[in-house]
Amino acid sequence: MLIDWHTHPFAHGEEEVKPCQSRNILKEFASRAEAINLDGLGFSDHSYYLDSFNFDNLLYLKNSCQNISIKIGIEFDYFPEKENEIRDIIASYPFDYTIGSVHHIGDWNFDHPDYKFKFSQKPLFELYRDYYRIIEKAAESRLFNIIGHLDLIKIYDYRLADKNQEIDLVIPALKKIAENDIAVEINTNGLNKPVEEFYPSDYILKMIGELNIPVVLGSDAHSAERVGENFAAALDKMQKFGLQRTKIFSGLKTKDLML
């Protein structure tokens, strides 16, 4: 089952995609998925647009598409202090799955280009340490089916000089992910960012394989033409690192599959 679980038909709320989750734009995404022979497509707009979500249109696409499976998801920007709020949202809407992502360290939106300068205001090791501790908490919360773009902290190609330092930081997070049987996505959108590589890095993918953590694919597409982008290369990486476990999500229930 080849599914793009991470897409944003509402993107960042630009005028050209309003109103939120219009049928025409949802159909464009679905048509693209069909054209490139995907088995399924997940719509996972950002949680901060929840008040604008059009569940009528999402459910219409889910029920009317004949050739591919449509899933309704949401990407949460995880904050440890907002777990109860996130839990209430999940229980209140017809989601098939949830993505938990970390875009903030404290009140710093570290992946926003306007705040990139703050990478120079604190030792890089401490930023990586703080980031992966939040990832651990996201996994421990058991709120999410998927952890999104696991090593997003590298987005601007600020790297720890010693790769082993990052490995020491990511191992506890991966163990929490494994303990809670959460999927990690191979997010191909990293190729479009300054880091110019998938999330997560190859050495993390190797550890994911060793821990038998399930993986799913996500393009992070903000436009229809990018649905399924670079999935062939992602599948090659899955084969290279022995990543054979994946998951299917429906109504917040999960099913394990082997690729």
C-alpha positions, 0 to 999 in steps of 0.5 A: 500500500503506497500512501502519501500520509502528509499533505496540506491542501490548505497549505498555509492559508494563502488566498489561492487555497481559500476557502479551507479544503475546497472540493476543487483543491481536494480533487486536484490532490486526489487526481494527482495521487491517482495519476502517479498510482498511489493507493491512498492519500491522506489530508493532514492540514495543520491543527492551527487551522482547525476552526476552518476545516471543512469536514463535509468536503473531506468526508465527501472526497473520502466517500466518493473517490473510487480508485484510491483510499482517502484518509482524513488526518491532522498535523499537530504542532506538539507542545507538552503543555497542550496534551489535554487540548490535543486529546480533546480535539482528536476525540471530537472529529472524524480523524483516521490518523494524527501526525505529531510534529515539533516545530517549536522549542519553547516559543521559538518557531525554529523552522520559520525563516524569519527566526533562523537567526536564533540558531546562533544564540544558543549552543547547537548541542543544547538546541538539538538536546531540547528538540529531541526531548520534546520528540520523546514527550510527543511519543510518550503522550501516545496521542499520535499515530505518526511522528512527523519529519523526525529530525526537522531541527536540521532544516537549515543545515546546522549540524552537530560537528560530531554525528555521534552526539546526535545519535546519543540524543535521538536513541532515547526518542527512537526507543520511546517511539518503538515502545509506543509502536508509533510510525515515523515518516520518511518526509521527502520535503527535506529535499526542498529545504536548505538541508537538501535531504530527507527527514530523517537522515540515513543514519537515523533510518538505519537505527529505525530499521534496527528497532523495527519501527514502522515507517510511512511516507509523506511528501508534505505537499502544499500543492497537488503537483507535489503529492508523492514527490520523490517517493521512488527514492524514499522506497529505495531507502526503505529497501536499503535499510531494511524498513519493511514495516508500515501501518495503515490508519482508519478511524484512529485504528492501526493495522500493520503491514509488511512491504 
